[in-house]
Amino acid sequence: MRRQDAKAGSAIVADGLRKGYAGAPPGTGLNGFDLEVAAGTVCGLLGPNGAGKTTAVRILATLLRPDGGRASVAGFDVRTDARRVRERIGLVGQYAAVDEILSGRQNLEMFGRLNHLSAAQARSRAGELLERFSLADAGPRSVGGYSGGMRRRLDLAVSLIVAPPVLFVDEPTTGLDPAARRQVWAAVRDLVDAGTTVLLTTQYLEEADRLADRIVMLGAGRVVAEGTPEELKSALGGDWLDVVLADAGDAETTRALAARVASGEVQVDAGACRVSVPVSERTRALVTLVTALGDAGVEPVDVTLRRPTLDEVFLHLTGDDPRPVAAGVPAPGTEVPA
């Protein structure tokens, strides 16, 4: 079939995708999901369990047919041109799909042959990928002896046997320790630097912050917020000052002084002896508050100026954070046009 006209520069486009499951709770699946991912970038797809992340990936990877809406990947419609979509994508699931008995090299050569490479081409491609993912020394060894991070890097290498322009990565670091997660992050960034477009689903907010050029947050099967990591953090209220106190008895005085520089509601965590205040003029607010605390005889243990975290954005959007939010990020339960 003829290549579908896609939005200029977009490797992945979804318009109003819908998918329901019989007997599932309301909001399960997709309920008017829109997405646009620029070529050569990482898009992070975030949301709580049941928000529709995996359903979206399965539809875009042609493993599941939508009930409604349209989507294209690499310029081809996922329903009417599924074969051509599959020729242009790679998919890394939540669990490694490699054979633990075979060596890393044997796994790569086997998948190369399954992808119709000649024996010589498969050997050559396996060598290239082992080098690319820093697995050359481990290549002759059985995968059963690999660490978690090594297995995930091998899984990424397998998905790139035919170097797809678009790669779907579904929760790639689930169950890995911090060191192994960083290894996988480095591998994903290397892919993007080489021109691959990546759609990443994850529940690790730090992972999205480190990897994604743009983040799309899902709730009940539809987009509730999207933007760069910095845009999403800014929408939650700009900068924050955290004041840690040595004496919990100073909390009320600190709260009153902090209110003078606050751009929103001051938060007091009595258990942690911490007062947090949203501010719009970071440097002026910091100097003003520290001076006022000194004049009042309050000596804090620490004063930190920080950006909001993606964790705070995520908690707000999933209904677990009561703080007010600036324009751009809707409150939980707010209707968002599809």
Secondary structure, DSSP 4 states (H G I P E B T S, - for coil): -PPPP--TTEEEEEEEEEE--TTPPTT-SEEEEEEEEETT-EEEEE--TTSSHHHHHHHHTTSS--SEEEEEETTEETTTSHHHHHTTEEEE-SS--S-SSSBHHHHHHHHHHHTT--HHHHHHHHHHHHHHTT-TTTTTSBGGG--HHHHHHHHHHHHTTT--SEEEEESTTTT--HHHHHHHHHHHHHHHHTT-EEEEE-S-HHHHHHH-SEEEEEETTEEEEEE-HHHHHHHTTSEEEEEE-S-GGGHHHHHHHHHTT-SS--EEETTTTEEEEEESSHHHHHHHHHHHHHHTT---SEEEEEPPPHHHHHHHHTT-------TTSPPTT-----
